[in-house]
Amino acid sequence: MTTYTVKQVSKLAGVSVRTLHHYDRMGLLKPAHRSEKGYRYYGRKQLLVLQQILFYKKLGFPLKKIQAVLEDPEFDLIKALEQHRRQLEAEQEQVNTLIRTIDKTILALQNKQSMMNDKDLYEGFSEEQKNAYRQEVAHRWGKDELEAAEDRIRHLGKEGWQDHKKKEKEVSQLLADLMDLPPDNAQVQKAIALHFKLMNLYYEVTEERYRGLAQMYVADDRFKAHYEKFRPGLAEFLKVGMEVFCDNGMKV
């Protein structure tokens, strides 16, 4: 069985040697054994107990209360870990909410001339189209993904967003100009790679999502019409090209 000195445990857990000595004296965390010279040695069981002590400390428990919990005959380590996990998940969600609030506040305090509202985000779409698009994204990837995507767009500011939309049009036109080539042609795939990069502004585009987008471009009349205005047949050409891109490992 692997054992650790008090200094090694201190380094592993990020607590001071003095703290470990204190836990030993109060009976909260006894070492597995001591050497003839009195040196403390800890095993895996003690490391798991120390983990619990640190978890409960983070939750605000006083040491005496932690000791009472750990010494309770009904104490179940797995149930305790599951409880800690739920607590951490709740805290994580709260932190994520606070971060989003801070980001929005920063955005509001920045140059107000570049502030964007929903009208700027969906310029060129009717109210009906805007609502349909938002519902589609929320349905496919969840409301959190929709809000995160819109927040990222707002962070670009009006000029950055206009520049991004310009690049999207340029890539769409480039693909339309390349339609006489097969979708697996190197030039076509380079253009697809540009399209992939632009899509990552909205959310992290996994292979599954990119394949989903490819299908949506031909299955959804709104998206199909968007690409068909550049050149008839572009939606299907783009779909096949995106599938080839995924088959090739999405190498950018």
N, C-alpha and C positions, 0 to 999 in steps of 0.2 A: 504493500500500500504506500502510495506517495505521501510523504509528510512535508510540512513547511515550517520553517522557523518563524518566529514572531516578526522578524524584519521582512521576510518574504510575504507573509500574509498582509502586513502593513502596505507593502507595495502593490499587491494584487487588488486589495479592496479599497485602497485610497484612504485608509484611516491611519492615525498615528500609533506608534508603538505604545505610547503612554495610554492611549484609549484602550488598546487591547489588554494592557496590564490592569486597567481599571475594571474592564468587563470580567477579567479573571477574578479579581479580588471580591467583587460583588456576587460572583457565582453565575453571572449571566452567560459567559462564554468561557468554559474551562478548556485548556488544551487537551489533546488526546493523551499525552503523557509528557513527563519531564525527564531530562537526562540526569545522570548522576550529579552533574554540576548545577542542576536546577534550570537548564534552558528549556523553554516551552516549545512543543512541537504540535502542530495541528494537522488533522486529516480532512478528508472530504466531508465527513459529517459536520465537523466544526465550521467548515467553509459555508455549508448550507445554512447552519444556524446563524452565522454572521450575516449572510445575505438577508435572512428574515429580519434580523435586528435593524439593518440599514433600511430595509423597506418600511418597517413600522416607524422608524425615526423620521423618514421622509413624510409619513402621514401625520406626524405630530405627536406620536405616542411618547410619554415619558418612559425612562428606562425601567422603572419599577413595574409599570403596566405591561411593557414588552416582556419582562421576565415572567410575569403572571400568565400571559398568553402562551408563551413557549413551554411553560411547565404544566400547563393544563393537560390532563390525561386525554382530553377530547381533541387536542390540537392535531390537525391533519395538514401536513406540508403541502400536498397537491392542492387541496382546497384553498389554502392560504395563498399559494402562488396564483391560482385562478382569480382570487379576489383582488390581488395586487394588479393583475393584468387588467381587470375591468376598471379599476381605479385609474390606472395609467392611461387607458384608452379614453376615459372621460376627460382627464386632464389634457390629453393631446388634442381632443376636439375643441376644448375651451381655448387652448393656446392657438390653434389654427384659426379660430374665430377672431381672436384678438389680433392676430397678424393681418388677417383680411381687413379688419377695421382700421388698423394703423396704416395699411397700404392705401386705403380709400381716403384717409385723412391727409396723408402726404400728398396724394394726387390732388385733393381739393385745395391744398395750400400752395401748390406749385402754380406756375404761370396760368392764370385763369383763361387767357386767350386760347390756350391749347386744350381746355377742358372739353370732354366729349360727353354727349348725352346719347340716349338710345336712338335718336334721329340720326346722329352722326354714324353710329355703329351700323345702322341698317339703311344708309342712304341709297336711294334707288329702289327700295322695296316698298310696297304698299303696306298699310297697317296689317292687312290680312296675311300678306306674305311673311312679314316680320314675325307675327304670332305663330304662323305655321312652322317657320324655320326654328324658332326657339323651342316649340313643343317637340319637334322632331329630334333635336339635339338632346333635350332633357329626357325624352323617351328612350333614345338609344344609349346614352352614356351617363344619364343622371343629372339632376339639377345642380349639384355641386360642380360638375365639369362645365356646365353651361355658364355658371356665374364666374368660375375661374377663368374661362376663355374670354368672357366679356371684360373682366378686370384687366387681363393682360393687354387687350386691345386698348382700353382706356389709358393704360400706362404709356402707350406709344404716343399719345397726344394726336391732335388732328393731322399735323404734318406727317408724323410717322405712319399713321393709319392710311393716309392718302398714298404715301410712298409704297406701303405694302400692297395696297390694292392695285397700284400701277404695275408692280412687279408681277402680281398674279395675272393681270391682263397680258403682260408681255410674254409670260410663260405659256399661257393659253394660246396666244397667237403663234408662238414658236412651234408648239405642238401641232397646231393646225397646218403650218407650213411644211411640217415633216411627215404629214399623213401619207405621202406617196412612198415612204420607206416602211419596211416591216417594223412592228412594235418592238422587236428585240434588237433592232439596229442600235449601234453604240451611240449615235447622235440622239436618237429618240430617248434612250435610257438616261442620257445626261440631262435631257429636258425633264424627264420624269423625276430625276433626283432633285432638280430645282423645285419642282412642284411639291415633293415630299418635304423639303426643308421649309417651304412656305406654310404648309399645313401644320407644322409643328409649332407655329405661333399660337394656335388655338388650344392645343393640348398635346400631351406626349403621344405621338402616333406610333402605336405598336403595329406589328404585322397584321394582327387580327383586325385592328381598326382601319388600316389602310386598305385591306381587302374589302372591308365593309363599305368604305367610301367608294371604292371602284364599282361595287354592285349598285350603290345608291345613285351614282351618276347616270346609270341607264334605266334604273327601275323607277326613279322619282322624276316625274315630268318637269318639275321646277328646276332641278339640277341639270337635267338633260337639255332643257331649253337654254340654260345659261351657256353651256359649251357649244351647242349647235349653232349659236349666233356667230361664232368665230368661223365655223365651217361645218356643213352637214356631215354627220358621221363622227364628229370629234369625240363625243361622249363615249361611244363604243371603242374607238381607237385608244382613248385615254384609259378606259377600263382594262383593256387587254395589256397595254403598256405597264400599268400599275401592277397587274398580276405577274407579269414577267419580272418586274423589279422585285417583287416579294419572293418569287421563285429563286432569284439570284442572290438572296440573302440581304436585300435592302442596302446594298453597298453604295454609299454616297461619294 
